[in-house]
């Protein structure tokens, strides 16, 4: 691999790729358009027409998806929506279904013997399950859970990597109508306890340890701590992942995974599905919890089924012939999203290990080995590949690859260009933005549209996303607050332990009446594409010139000496503050006067003289949440004198040890 001296700039909006006419006509979304014309008499000539119809004729749109995808369940004769405004709106009252039944529907028929799950670990070992095999194993796990007393509404939690057992337990729980929640085993005991204790689980499924970056991490002691803090747990099932000889004997309610499966009746080879109401809880996801107890966000079976069917088929163009991979842990909602590929019959690929071990090419080689057609990762991962000078197309056979997904942070135009220059020329680069809150992306890719550098292609179907100015009016071609003005069925059905809905309301609806405020800066282009500029509550407002942090990081992190960075504006209402830049240098570099001078010159030229930092500090690392988000707001609070224990929860961080380097600076 070659080390790039400096990443060249490319203009935002530069055309990089266009789908062929054949690709457009053969896409799943084009098939849906033809179906709408034949079955509904609707002639919608463009994606913009289809999107506009989907957010103005909301009931007709979501009702059509139930029929178009032949959702397993009972639609009933009730309305699509019950109620008029967010929050508190109900969807498909009277309808019943089950997520697992829809995810396992391909176990019978033409696709039964095709792979449903391909798993690989960092050490090269793995496992493959066909759709039929997956259904049989889910049936056995579900029968064993029922034998343990698990019933509809009970909570089952996993302290698991992205291994097959995680998928088996999740689908088994869903088939019963139990509620799933998971944390990755890189979470420490306090972080897990903060999350799981809120929902009072009956069963805990955990690994004894895992390997990362070539090193083993024993977690059996941590599992014991978690179990001890969860008095409602009646069974702790231990998966011997790190050590095949690991014993559950030291656990209060311990049993081995093999014993759990063996407890299933011999005839438990076909899943039994509990049909539940549309809004019955499916899983609990969590906010980052950096400044308080994580919010326990509950999504329903029906909303996730419809949303993920739409996203997988219409936006990612996935079907039974596809192999779908996203690099994620079970602690990030992208794992929940990834397994949604089963809904459209795709093969799902999961990986447990470091994306950089033994080198940055490991995931691209995984894609070649498994025949991945859709490769997904975070934007920081794409940037890391770019900064490392990686050229995946030269070291891996990516001939089957037709789309690449990016999410987790804004992807700079240079990242877009790198994909087409170094990964594959003929590929749809789909940048997604959404979040844990909706378990999906609400702006993202579209196989009918061109790809432009730094630009997310479109609003997703059914997502009425706008940019609001300070007066709450929608604007185009200028940066505004990202809002969702019409409801989506995958919005949370509620927060756990929020009986009056006050936490839910305060999280999204306290700024605009009946409008969801997401907390990002966004700009919509006249062509419908959009650009995310970072969190709106961490914007850099200098002398009235407002800049999103993503623009700042684009200018700073192009330098090969910079491994990571964080910028904070300490200004307060009516008072100008200092602009402080923290730089974590790449290995072998220091933040010296020469680098600081070049950084300041680049920011002066590329942003404005007002956005030249007042101070630049070298730090060993940038604090990030367990899901990889930079801690801009908590660091700002620390600089303003708020004690670290009140500004940020170390247990919610991937690297809490770096916080102390930020506590030494104060703004008076």
Order of alpha helices (4+ residues) and beta strands (2+ residues): beta-alpha-alpha-alpha-alpha-beta-beta-beta-beta-alpha-beta-beta-alpha-beta-alpha-beta-alpha-beta-beta-beta-alpha-beta-beta-alpha-beta-beta-beta-alpha-beta-alpha-beta-alpha-beta-alpha-alpha-beta-alpha-beta-beta-beta-beta-beta-beta-beta-beta-alpha-beta-beta-beta-beta-alpha-beta-beta-alpha-beta-alpha-alpha
